[in-house]
Amino acid sequence: MLMSEGILFELQFFSRSLLLGVVMMIAYDGIRIFRFIVPHKTAAVAVEDLVYWLVCGVCIFRMLYLENSGAIRGFAIVAVVLGMLLYLQVSKILKKIGKKLHSSIKRVIMDLKSL
């Protein structure tokens, strides 16, 4: 049994909204890494956050405008937020794995040095 064209469109729209949320969080992680490398004062952080959220707002508006004739769909906004939350959860897991891997490699290197 095939899905109707309308349902398929809505599913694709939901998926693109979810992906936009993931991309937005990846971009924010990039900003956080930049802040870690280059220390910032509070004012600079505030300006960066303001610009980030303005760009995100434009991206969401653009997606709604191009994909859905500008109509705000609640499920699209929910999908963006879900994408952001999904990325945060996956990111936490990857950070834990990365820390364990780093500790293991560090331990092996220290063991090799002691030989």
N, C-alpha and C positions, 0 to 999 in steps of 0.2 A: 504494500500500500504506500503510495507516494504522498508526501506532504503537499499541502496547498501552497501556492506561490506566495500568498500573504504571510502564512506562518513561517515559511522559509526566510522571507525578507526580515521578519521580526527577529528570528533566531540569529540571522547574520548581523543585524543591527545591534542586538544584545551582545554578541561576541565582539564586535568592533568596539563597543562601549567598554566592555571588560578589558580589552587589550589597551585601550586608551588609558584606563586607570593604572594598569601595570607600567606603561611607558612613562606616565607622569611620576610614579614613585621611583622608577629607575633614574629619571632626571633629577629628582630631589636627592637621591643617594649620591649622585655625582656632585651635587652642590655640597652635601655634607662632607664628602671626601675632600673636596677643594678647601672647605673650611678647616678641615683637620690639617691639611698640608700648609695652608696659608692662614695663620691666626687672624681673626676678624674682631673688630669692636662691635658693640651692640648695635650701633647705628647702621653699620654695613650689613650685618645679619638681617636687620629689619628691612632694609632696602632690597636685599637679595630675595627675601621671602615675599615682599610685596610684588616684585617683578615676576617671580615664579608663579604666584597665584594669579596675577593678571594674564600671563601667558597661558596658564592652564584654563582660565575662564574663556579666553579667546579660542583655544583649541576645542573646548567643549561646545561653545557656541557654533564654531565652524562645522563641527561634526553634526550637530543638530540641524543646522541650516542646510548642509549639503545632503545629508542622509534622510532627513525627515521634514523637509520644507520649512525648517525653523520652528516646528511645533515641539514644545518641551514635553518629553515623555518621561514620566516618573521612573519607569523601569530602566531607562537609559542612564539616568542619574544614579540610580541604585547600582546598576552594573559598573559604572565608573568607580563608585565607592567600594564595591565588592572586589574589583580588580586591584585597587590600592591595598585593601586589607589582605587579599590573597598574596600579593607580592610581599607584604610585611611578614606574613607567616613563613613563606618560603625563605625569605631573607634571613629570618631568625635561625631556621634550621641550617641553612648554608653557613652562617657565621659559627654555629656550634661545631659543625663538621670541620670548618677551616681552622678553628682554634685547636681541635683535637689533632688534626693533621699537622699543624705547626708544632705542637708540643712533641708529637712523635718524631718528626724530622729533627727537631732540635735535640732530642734525647739521643737519637742515633748519631748525630754529628758529635755530640759531647762524648759518647762512648767511643767513637772512632778516634777522637783526639787523645783520649786517655790510653790508647794502645801504644 
